[in-house]
Amino acid sequence: MWNAPSRRLARPWLLALRLLMLLLSPGAGADWKLEYSAPTPLFLDRSYLFVSPNRIHRVGDPESPERLLFEGQIAPNLFFPQLHTGGLKAPHGEWFLSAVFTPYIRLRLLDLESRPVIPPSYIPKLTFQVAHLRRLKEAEGRAHNGRGLVLAANFILGHHSNGQNGCFFANQTGVDPHCEPKEGEPPLNEVTGSFSTNFLRGELHGQYAFSVDPRLDNAWLVGGGSFLEFNVSLGPGGITDEQRRVYGDGNAGFNARVERIWKQHRFRGEVALSMPFGEMPGQRATVSAEVAAHPYWGAGFGVFARYLHGQDYYNILFLEKVSLWHFGLVFEVSPAARLRLEGVEEDCDQAEPR
């Protein structure tokens, strides 16, 4: 059932449309302000640096399987000025409109004599986000300090490639796009093969907070999200017909997460599932589970452990079946810092929109 887009996959877009209609309603559309120095980051990519005890397999590599020395996922979120209206205590809560550019790169360093970095994954993307934050009320209409809700929809334009110019299939010779024979067959050229696609992606996220103390030092948060991604051939670097046949038309999936904030230390657990569709032959789903601890004194970084089973996520290695453990550092750094002169904090608060 995953080898073609289903009507069920379109249902999340109805929720996104309703969210947008609510955003444009009179009650939510007043008094928009620009935030320049400290925008609010919600449901965006994290950066990781980690090691793994598992080996990396690549067809065509005489040293395969190779031990992974370390891997990095570099994903800084660069905000354009963020629009927002309302506030946490306002009747309609607070709304955010964000545009974020993420120069996303994955790097693998293998434990060979020359310590080579194999062709990276380049995944730059532009995210447009609509997000809503509000306190929840009791049945009698009285505000309750201990509960809240966050909803968001992300609309993403992106590109994914590995920067190589070799032929896509291992039985082809030449340089892309002049490869012989023209109709190649798997296995793929996983060492120097060219891989490239543009993609459109939609995401829906929700998170419920409870047992929140007034100073936000302690809380429980539970939530999840879903996504639907389509590979497109439009524009430079778009997917080719031969790659689409093997890689597929896109991916769909969901995740669930729980987080405990205790004395401003954060402990997080998350599970995720993704599945390609439109590929021939059909590929298996990929599942992952991650736990992380973000100490308050870490100011944005923490430690994590993750298990991943299914397809390899590293560009042209997507036909490789993997069971990987990851251990290392995770970074969730604020997009900006506001500097204030001593003694004028109150004046700054009155002058700035946030």
N, C-alpha and C positions, 0 to 999 in steps of 0.2 A: 504493500500500500504506500510505501515511501518512494517508489520510483516515478511518481508524477505528483505535481502539486494537487492537494486535496482542497475541497471546499472548507474543510475544517481549518486549514491553514489561514484562510481569509478572515476567520472570526476575530482574531486579535485586532485587525484593522478597524472593525466596527467600534470596538472599545476606544481605539485611538481617535476615531472621528468624533465620538461622543465627548471625549476629553477636550478636544479642540473646540467643539461647540460650546462647552461649558466655559472654556477660557475666554471666548469672545462674547459671552453674555454680559449684560449691563452691570451685574453685580460684581464681576471679576475684572472688568476692563477699565477701571478708573485709576488715575493717579500713578501711571507707570514712571519709574525712575531708573536711571542708569547707575550701575555699580562698576567703578573703574578699578579699584585697588584691591578688593578682597571678595571676588565672586564666590558663590556657594557651589561646591562640587558635589554632584549626586550621580551615582550609578555610572561611573566612568572607569576606564582601564586603570589597572595598577601596574607598577614596575616590579620586576623580580630579578634576583640573582641567586642561582642555586646550583647544587651538585646533584649527581644521581649515581647510585651503584650499578645501574643497568647499562647495557651496551647499545650502541646505535648501529643499525644495519642499513647498508646502502648497496643496492645492486650495482655491480661494475667496479666496486672499490676492492682492490686486492687485500687491504688491511681489515675489511669488514668481517665480523662486527667489531666496532671500536669503542673504547671506553670514553665516556663523556667527562672531560676535565671540569668544565662548568658551562652554564648557559645563562644568558641574560635576556630579559624582556624589557626593553626600554620604551616607556610609554608616557612621556610628559604630556599633560593636558594643558594646552595653551588657549586661554580664554580671550575671546573678544569681549568688549563691554557687555555686561549682563543686564538685561531688563528685569525688574521685579516690581510688584505692587502688593499692597496689603501688609499684613504682619501675622505673627503666630497667634496673637490675641484678637485679631480682627474677625468679624463674623464670617467672612469668606476665606479666612486663612491667608497664606502668602503664596504668590505665583511667581515663577521664574521662567524667563525665556533666555536660553543660552546658545551660543555658537562656539564650538570648541574644535581647534585643530590639534590632532595627535600625530606626531611623526613617529609612528610605532615601528620598532625594529626588533627582530629576534636574532640572537647570535649564539652559535654553538661552537665551542672550542674543544677539539678532540685531543685526547692524550696520546699524541704521536710525537715523534722526535722533533719535528719543527713546530709543534703546538699549533696546527693550522685552524683557522676559522673557516668552516665550510660555508658555501654560499648562503648569505643571510636571507631572512624573510623580511621584505620591505612591505609594510602595510600602512602607509599614510592614509588618514581619513579625516573627514569633516563631519562633525556631529551637530545636529540641531535638536535641542532638547526643550520640551515643555514639561515643567514640574510643578507640583502643588504640595504644600506643607500646611497642615492644620492641626489644631487641638481638637479632640473629640469631646462631646458633651454627654452628660447623663440623660436618661430618658425624660426627666422633667425639665430639661433645657438648661440645667446648671452646669457650667464649665467644670471639667475635671482636670486637675493639674497633671495627673499621672498617665494620660494616654494621648497618643498622637498618630497621625497617618501621613505617609509620604507616597505620592503617585507620580510617575514620570513616563513619558514616551520619548524615545530617541529615534531620530531619522538620520541615517548615516550613508554618506557617499564615500567609497573607499577603493583602494587599489592593492593588489597582492601579487608580488613577483619575487624572483630570486636573482635577478640581474645577470643571468647567464645567456649565452647565445648558441649553445649546443642543441642538437636535435632532441625532440621530446622523447622518442622511443629509442631503446638500446640497440635495435637492429637497423637503425638509420645511420647514414654517414653524411658529412657535410656540415653546414652551418645554417641555423634557422634564419629565414624560412626556406632556404634552398637545400632540402634534405632528400636523400634517396634511400629506399623507395619512398614515394610520396605517401603511400598508405602504410604507415608503420603499425606495429603490434606490440603489446606489452611483452616483457617488462619494460619499465621506463628507464631512461637514462638518468639515474639518480645522482650522478656525480657532476655532470656539466650540462644537463638538459635544461632548455629554456622553459620557464613556467611563468604565466602571467594571466591575470584576470582583473577586471573591474567588478565592483559589486554594489548592490543596493541592499540595505539592511534596515529592518524595523525592529525596535525593542519596546516591550512594555514592562515596567517595574512597579512593585508595590512593597511597602514596608510598614508594619504596625509596631508601635512602641507602647509599652505598658510598664507599670511600676516605676515611672520616671519621677525622680525627686526634683524639687524646684530648682536646684542648682545644677542639674544635669550631670551629677557625679555618678549616679547609679541608674540603670535602666535595663530592660529586656527589649530586644528587637527581633521580630520574625518577619520574613518576607520571601519574595521570589520574583522571578521574571521569565519572560519568554522572548524568542526572537525568530525572525524569518528572514533569510538572506537569499538573494538571487544573483547569480553570476551573469554579467552582461558583456556583450561584444562591442558596444559602442565606445568610441574614443580611443586614444593611444593606449596600448597595453590591454585592450579588451581580450576576452577569452576567444580562442580559435575553436573551430568545429571539432578538430581532433582532440583537443584538450577537454572540451565539454563532454565528449562521448565517454571519457574515462573519469573525469573529475566530477561531472554532474551539473545540474541546473542550479543547485544551491544547497542550503542547509537549513534545518529548523531544529529548535530545541528549547529547553527550559532549565531553570535552576531554582533551588530552594536554599535559604540561609537562615541562620539564627546567630544572634550576637548578644553577648552579655557585657555591659559596661559596669565596672565595679571600681569605685574610687578613681574614676577616669581612666583606668586600664581597660582595654578592650580585648575580648576573647571571641573569636569568630569561627563558625563552622559552615561549610557550604558544599552542596552536591550539585552536579550538573550533568545533563545528557544532551547530546547533539547527534543529528542524523542527516546524512546527505540524501538528496533525491534527484532522480533523472540520470544517474550514472549507469553504465553497462560494463560489466555485470554489477549488480547491487552490492554495496559495501555495508559493513556492520556499523552499529551505533558506537559512539564514544562516550564513556562515562568517566567522571572524575569526582574525587572527594578531597576536600582541603580543610585543614584546621590552621588557625593562626592566632598569635598573641601580639598585641600592640601595646607595649607599656606606655604609660603617660610620659615618662621621661624620654621616650624614644622620639617624641616630636614628629611622628609621622611614619617611622619605620617599625617593623616587627619581624618576628620569625615565623616560619610556616613549614608545614609538611603536606604533600599532596600525592595522591595515587591516581594514575590515569591508565585506562584500558580501552583499546580500540584502535583507531587510525592514528598514525603519526601526524601531528599538526604542522610540521616544519616544511613549508612549501612543497617541493616536488616529491617528498617522501610520503605522500598521503595514502599510497597503497600498502605501505608497511604496517603490519600489525604489531602493536607495542603494548607492553605492560611496564610502566615506568613509575619509579618513586622519585620525588623531588624534595630536597631539603635545603632551606636557605633563608634569605632575607626578602621581605616584601615591603614596598614603599607606597605610602599614600600621603604624599606631601601636598600641603595647601598650595593653590596656584599663585598666591601673592602674599606679601606681608605689608602691613601698614605701619609706617614709622611716624611717631608723634613727638613733638617737642615737649619737654617736661613742663608741666604747669598749664598747658593749653588743651588738655584732652577734652574737656567739656566743650570748648569752642569748636574743636574739630568735630565732635559728635553732632553738634547742631548744624554745622556747615555741610557735612557729608550726608549722602542719602542713606547710608547704613551706619 
